């Protein structure tokens, strides 16, 4: 018999969402099986474009690398 033991919702900053459902089932040999199911949730405004505003004062990876290399040389 398969039983739902846990269900939770998750999302990320890009407005993608999904549900996880965990099932446990007892097999014929007495062992147990754990199964996870992920269901993606399509956003209602999927066609709407969005932009992420840049954060001021952040350094690029190249800037950090160049600053680190210059310190070693001096």
C-alpha positions as CSV (number, residue, x, y, z in Angstrom):
1,X,0.0,0.0,0.0
2,X,1.4,3.4,-1.0
3,X,1.0,6.2,1.5
4,X,1.7,9.9,1.1
5,X,3.9,10.9,4.1
6,X,5.0,14.4,3.2
7,X,4.0,17.2,0.8
8,X,5.6,20.6,0.6
9,X,5.8,23.6,-1.8
10,X,9.0,25.3,-3.0
11,X,10.0,28.2,-5.3
12,X,12.9,30.3,-6.4
13,X,13.7,33.9,-7.1
14,X,12.9,33.4,-10.8
15,X,9.2,32.8,-9.9
16,X,9.3,29.1,-10.6
17,X,7.2,27.0,-8.3
18,X,6.8,23.3,-7.6
19,X,5.3,20.8,-5.2
20,X,7.1,17.8,-3.8
21,X,5.2,14.8,-2.6
22,X,6.9,11.9,-0.8
23,X,5.3,8.4,-0.8
24,X,6.3,5.4,1.2
25,X,5.3,1.9,0.1
26,X,5.9,-1.5,1.8
27,X,7.2,-4.1,-0.8
28,X,6.3,-7.7,-0.9
29,X,9.6,-8.8,0.7
30,X,9.0,-6.6,3.7
31,X,11.3,-3.7,2.7
32,X,10.1,-0.2,2.2
33,X,10.3,2.0,-0.9
34,X,10.4,5.9,-0.8
35,X,9.3,7.7,-3.9
36,X,9.3,11.5,-4.5
37,X,7.2,13.2,-7.1
38,X,7.8,16.7,-8.3
39,X,5.0,18.7,-9.9
40,X,5.9,22.0,-11.6
41,X,3.5,24.8,-11.3
42,X,3.2,27.0,-14.3
43,X,3.0,30.7,-13.4
44,X,-0.2,32.5,-14.4
45,X,1.8,35.4,-15.9
46,X,4.3,33.2,-17.7
47,X,4.3,35.4,-20.8
48,X,5.1,38.6,-18.8
49,X,8.7,39.6,-19.1
50,X,10.5,40.5,-15.9
51,X,13.9,42.0,-15.2
52,X,16.2,41.8,-12.1
53,X,17.5,45.2,-11.1
54,X,21.3,45.3,-10.6
55,X,22.6,45.7,-7.1
56,X,24.9,48.6,-6.8
57,X,28.4,48.1,-5.4
58,X,28.7,44.5,-6.3
59,X,32.0,43.3,-7.9
60,X,32.3,41.0,-10.9
61,X,34.3,37.9,-10.6
62,X,36.9,39.3,-13.0
63,X,37.3,42.4,-10.8
64,X,37.9,40.3,-7.7
65,X,40.4,38.0,-9.6
66,X,42.4,41.0,-11.0
67,X,42.5,42.6,-7.6
68,X,43.8,39.4,-6.0
69,X,46.5,39.0,-8.6
70,X,47.6,42.6,-8.3
71,X,48.1,42.1,-4.5
72,X,50.4,39.1,-5.1
73,X,52.5,41.1,-7.5
74,X,53.1,44.1,-5.2
